[in-house]
């Protein structure tokens, strides 16, 4: 129990929802929102029903947790956090009528954040009927404000903003904050605020700038948070989500990585049949796990093509050919397409253009390699229709793949694909985040040196050169990157940083003094970040002595570099890559 401001006692009710099962029959095809707002079919398999918690609902079993996307960059991350709590979730656009949402028999509904102001013309709204449907609802950020406004509360611009780490105080006895400290650091991102909670709601959290930072109505199973619990920088954000899902909504923990593997294996086998498949293997975590998952499904029907586009880091090709191919027993054919890519990138400096060129040339390389694959598998005269890609949730989101989502960059696997694509795509990781992919990789037996490695973008060093991609610039950046990776590993930092992009500012000339003479070299930028999923990131606090050693080695050993700088910007506002 906790007390409202009028000291009237209120009981925190928790009505168990019973055993939750998936709403669709096994093998049902549902629609997801994909690239450029298009829908694409996804065949889904339900998680197992918890036998320990029988379903007592007269109207049948409940379905997934629905994340209603108001155009947030974090909508996919919310869905991931729900699954991290071992509860299955799906994302639906805010434009979906509430009647359709309820027809999916949601076990709970979460309203995401978004870039708009709820009182602005044309701002997304939610039908208030959703709050009277006897379904637990949690509003986050914009969703919190939309809930407040729909239920008669007041939302407005206060003149102050809260972004990033913010101290918050939560009320004792709150349902959402059960088991968490009264004072905690949360991750805010808002310029508007709820100024008055709706009638019947109790304010359960506040900050110095936001008196109404959370509210609850346990009797109606309606809850709201101004901050982003899905972001790891909210110290106890996951605990709040777990409390909502397991305690308030009464959902059992039945969704696991094993379900994901089993569902994808079945899906791939049905899609492919007895055909042969090629996989664009980059050597990164994503494509490696995608290949392992497809190999689990169809075995030797898979042939991986490793395209050496000339944009790789030092030792990249050798690692793929030996550590991965030999360790996993997967057939890998290497093609050297350095000249193709360098010719196509000649004279190009615009980052988006680089991504689109690299995406296009990847596909052209795979098309050209088909004959080699056919010869290798002995399928004379056959046609290879399927191409496996390691596309992830963040790739799709940041390429504008969700309805209302902003286009931050065109990922080469998504926005960079040519319109005349000859292949049918298999993207078994499209709905997953990096940490989830790593967990699946370990389950599939992918070597730890591959699973745990720093992420490396498919476009490679091509998007880490600010300016034209030339052979000389690549050699410079490759040498600097090798030094950084070597020193970070030697200092035991690989477990502490998520990745450290090394960037060459090829279009910038920096004045220096080397050998008692004036030099005009290029700066190198170090971008060490800590993150779990690439949706948010914080810059890594590396020891000064380590930074000094890295800087000294680069300026001494790398030609035409006379300055090393450190990027100390979080995401948001800055992206991880420098392009």
Buried (B, 14 or more C-beta within 10 A) or exposed (E): EBEEEEEEEBEBEBEEBBBBBBBBEEEEEBEBBBBEEEEEEBBBBBBBBBEEBEBEEEEEBBBBBBBBBBBBBBBBBBBBBBBBBBBBBBBBBBEBEBEEBBEBBBBBBBBBBBBBBBEEEEBBEBEBEBBEBEBBBBBBBBBBBBBBBBBEBBBBEBEEEBEBBBEBBBBEBBBBBBEBEEEBBBBBBBEBBBBBBBEEBBBBBBBEBBBBBBBBBBEBBBBBBBBBBBBBBBBBBBBBBBBBBBBBBBBBEBBBBEBBBBBBBBBBBEBBEEBBBBBBBBBBBBBBBBBBBBBBBBEEBBBBBBBBBBBBBEEBBEBBBEBBBEEBEBBBBBBEBBEBBBEBBEEBBEBBEBBBBBBBBBBBBBBBBBEBBBEEBEBEEEEBBBBBBBBBBBBBBBBBBBBBBEEEBBBBBBBBBBEEEBBEBBBBBBBBBBBBBBBBBBBBEBBEEBBBBBBBBBBBBBBBBBBBBBEEBBBBBBBBBBBBBEBBEEBEBBEEBBBBBBBBBBEBBBEBEEEEEEBEBBBBBBBBBBBBBBBBBBBBEBEEEBBEBBBEBBBEEBEBBBBBBBBEBBBEEBBBBBB
